[in-house]
Amino acid sequence: MEYVTPEGLRIDGRRPKELRRLDCSLDVLQSADGSAVFQMGNTKVLAAVFGPHEVEVRNQMKEDKAIIKCEYAMAAFSTGERRKRGKSDRRSQELSLVIKAALEQTVMVELLPRTQIDVYVQVLQADGGTRVAAINAAVLALASAGVPLRDLAAGCAAGYLEGHSLLDLNFQEDSAGGPDCSIALHPNSDRLVLLQMDSRLPMDTFEAVLNLAQDGCRAVASFMRQRLLEHTRKLAMARGAVRA
């Protein structure tokens, strides 16, 4: 299969350095303190946040900061494969820890001592880039819950196929077996809070792929920030705090 045509187009019509279409919705669940749906192309993720609240297991309580619990799962209908993906799935457990680590560096946990924040992430539709989309959805849900953040953590992936650095891989590209780099970034400080690669690359090629992924994170962060501002303005208008 040809992943980049001589005209420089990918199999879904994008240019090598082009993101998929982004979309998101905030406060989609009334039962949660904060919630969001984030979409990158055909990948769609729902995140729900509960808390901060009292720590459920007392011996896990931290006197100087909040603890974050995270659970990642894929809905059984999220892919074309008819098989169960439960909480016991090893990959789900691994990604729960990956997302938790990124969130612990993003939430100002020191401002919320002796509390617990629960983050639930479910992939509703999977078409590549689920881990970075999950981080984006979780951060938006935390923001909608009013949890204090050091910065927006925005995630994006990039890969290398047929001599081309490609931004925001879809499932077909991700399954081609080329190197894939998934990152999450604090855009204001350019601080990486996640960096995962599933293969080796020469240093110059790795730097090109990493820089492309960072550019993608900045673009995603700009989109997320704009949507949060729009959402905040709508809430303020609904409460009469500002006029249209």
PyMOL commands that set and color helices and strands:
alter all, ss='L'
color gray80, all
select helices_A, chain A and resi 58-60+90-104+109-111+130-144+171-174+203-238
alter helices_A, ss='H'
color red, helices_A
select strands_A, chain A and resi 22-26+34-40+43-54+67-74+115-125+154-161+164-167+180-186+191-197
alter strands_A, ss='S'
color yellow, strands_A
deselect
rebuild
show_as cartoon
